[in-house]
Every structure is written in C-alpha cells, then in structure tokens.
Amino acid sequence: TESERRFRVAFDSTFQVMALLDPEGRVLEANGTALQFLGKPRAEVVGQKLAELAFWPDTATRARLSEAVQAAAAGT
C-alpha cells in the first residue's frame, strides 16, 4: 500500500539505528543503518532476539536490553 511504501522510505533512509521488535524482543524489521551497524545482513537479524545477537559486548548489556524490551512490551 501507499502508506507502507512511505513508511519503508522513511524507515530505510534515516541515519539512526532503528528496529521493529515483537513483544518478546524478536526483530521484525531493521533499517539499513542498523544492519550496517550490526555488520549483518537482514536475513541474519530478522527473527532473532535483539538482546541475543552476538553484537552486544557483555551479558550485562544483554540483560539491560532484555529488561528494556520487557518494560516496553508491558507499557512501562
């Protein structure tokens, strides 16, 4: 649809790292900037839990990210 096309253009053209996640923290979509930052192709990122991607430097960072996703999913 036209609104999906407009969203895709805006989502993919921003220089900011952006990803859409499901309530469990799985990546539904990531923009080109995020994929470049992660150094991974879309196929290796979509469907994976963001906090479990090998990019994050330590378990504390992964834990904070998981907590943030859970809080967002709960609306807090």
C-alpha positions as a printed Julia matrix, in Angstrom:
76×3 Matrix{Float64}:
  0.0     0.0    0.0
  1.0     3.63  -0.28
  1.35    4.08   3.49
  3.63    1.03   3.69
  5.77    2.44   0.88
  6.07    5.79   2.66
  6.96    4.07   5.91
  9.63    1.96   4.17
 11.21    5.03   2.54
 11.37    6.92   5.85
 12.5     3.87   7.83
 15.29    2.92   5.44
 16.55    6.43   4.7
 17.19    7.56   8.28
 20.75    7.57   9.58
 19.58    6.4   13.01
 19.66    2.74  14.04
 16.06    1.52  14.04
 14.44   -1.85  14.53
 10.87   -3.01  15.0
 10.52   -5.71  17.65
  7.74   -8.04  18.7
  6.79   -8.17  22.42
  9.38  -10.93  23.01
 12.17   -8.76  21.57
 12.49  -10.55  18.22
 13.46   -8.33  15.32
 10.6    -7.94  12.85
 12.47   -5.43  10.71
 15.69   -3.42  10.85
 16.68   -0.46   8.74
 19.82   -0.34   6.6
 21.69    1.75   9.17
 21.03   -0.85  11.88
 22.18   -3.65   9.6
 25.39   -1.76   8.77
 25.97   -1.06  12.47
 25.48   -4.74  13.34
 27.51   -5.84  10.33
 24.9    -8.41   9.41
 22.52   -8.99   6.5
 18.78   -8.65   7.13
 18.29  -12.44   6.88
 20.59  -12.99   9.89
 18.84  -10.38  12.04
 15.11  -10.7   11.36
 13.54  -13.3   13.63
 16.36  -13.19  16.18
 16.01  -11.72  19.65
 17.77   -8.37  19.65
 19.43   -9.0   23.01
 20.81  -12.34  21.82
 22.6   -11.02  18.74
 26.36  -11.55  19.04
 26.94   -7.81  18.65
 26.46   -6.85  22.31
 29.7    -6.64  24.32
 28.71   -8.4   27.53
 25.94  -10.17  29.43
 25.11   -7.06  31.48
 24.31   -5.11  28.31
 22.2    -8.0   27.02
 20.32   -8.17  30.33
 19.6    -4.41  30.32
 18.38   -4.63  26.74
 16.1    -7.57  27.58
 14.69   -5.67  30.56
 14.06   -2.59  28.41
 12.2    -4.68  25.81
 10.09   -6.33  28.53
  9.25   -2.94  30.04
  8.28   -1.53  26.64
  6.1    -4.57  25.89
  4.38   -4.07  29.26
  3.83   -0.39  28.5
  6.03    0.86  31.32
